[in-house]
């Protein structure tokens, strides 16, 4: 497995798991603030997976 794919997949998984507590209706302000780094991790993980192959990015 390509290192970029593994790293990107791990970042995406962490980002998704950080989203879950923050999107609930009664989430604390701390979990709501954690949505910003969660989105950054999810975005960067998607970028790593999408650009892991040669040629055009997906």
Helices and strands as residue ranges (DSSP letters): H 3-22, H 29-50
